[in-house]
Each structure stands twice: as structure tokens, then as C-alpha cells.
């Protein structure tokens, strides 16, 4: 569970051309580790499971308290859970998140051994998207000086973003060239 493994390699040689090589592996880990399993985004009005993977990497049994704090979303159920982990056991604890408004949800997880010193914690944020659809409107044309455009907004829209992009294209001049291609002297372009 998100361990970092290091490999050390040593090569040596002597003046009389004897060569030796040795490789060793080292894994860095905490006695108690936690990892949040969050979606990449929420949509307002969702009801979605939020879980944490808690791992005891020791050779002994461990009683653990897992607590989660949230901002920007509602959390259904007890924010604190206790569990007993056997040696080298990992378990998942789950909560239900229900974001009601768009913005950002902040999650802060802390796990600690009950009556011991092992602990871990982490914080992550997840964007909460507006419930709705993206509308894209494309227009092709030629602009010589300026252009006026009218944008009609949905009166029921809560919030949104308007992005206007102008990019050069040959489409405008291609439309103007079509009549000359049709009236080409030979009647069709395959004969040129």
C-alpha cells in the first residue's frame, strides 16, 4: 500500500582485477498507514462512497481509531470508526459523502493506534462540479474588423463559465473559393 522500495547496488574491484557486486532491497514504511480512496470529482447532489485503506504493517495486532473531517460536503454516518487489525492486515473503512453545492470538498483523515504511538494522516481535496451539461457552440466565418455575438443564458443556471475562442482557419476562404472551382474551365477539377 503505497510503499517506497529502494534498491542499493554496490560494485567493487581490486587491483588484481577481481570484481564483486551486491544488491540489497530496502522498503520504507510506517507501522500504520492510511490511504484515502476518493473519486476524481463529485457532482452536486451525488451520494457516493468515500473509503480509506488502513494498513497495519507490523507483526502484532493493532487496535486503531480512524477519524475523518470534511469541509464542503455532508458526510453520512459516524465520522470516527474503530477497528482491530491483525498483524500485516489491511482493511477498508467507508463513509458516504453527499455534496450539496459546487466548489471543493476537503477531506482530512487521521488514524492512530489506540494506546500506542503509531499514527498516520493525510488531506485531499476533490472538486464538486455543477450538476448540468456543457454546451459548446461553434461558428465559422470571416472577421475583418469586429464581430458582435449574443449569448443567451439559461435563466435557471446557477453558475457557469463563458469561454470565447477565436482561431484562424481556412474554412472561411474555402467557402469563397467554391464557386470558382465549380466554374473551372474544364468543368471539373479532376482534369487539371
Buried (B, 14 or more C-beta within 10 A) or exposed (E): EEEEEEEEEEEEEEEEEEEEEEEEEEEEBEBBBBBBEBBEEBBBEBEBEBBBBBBBBBEEEBBBBBBBEBEBBEBEEEEEBEBEBEEEBBBEBEBBBBBEBBBEBBBBBBBBBEEBEBBBEBEEEBBBBBEBEEEEEEEEEEEEEEEEEEEEEEEEEEEEEEEEEEEEEEEEEEEEEEEEEEEEEEEEEEEE
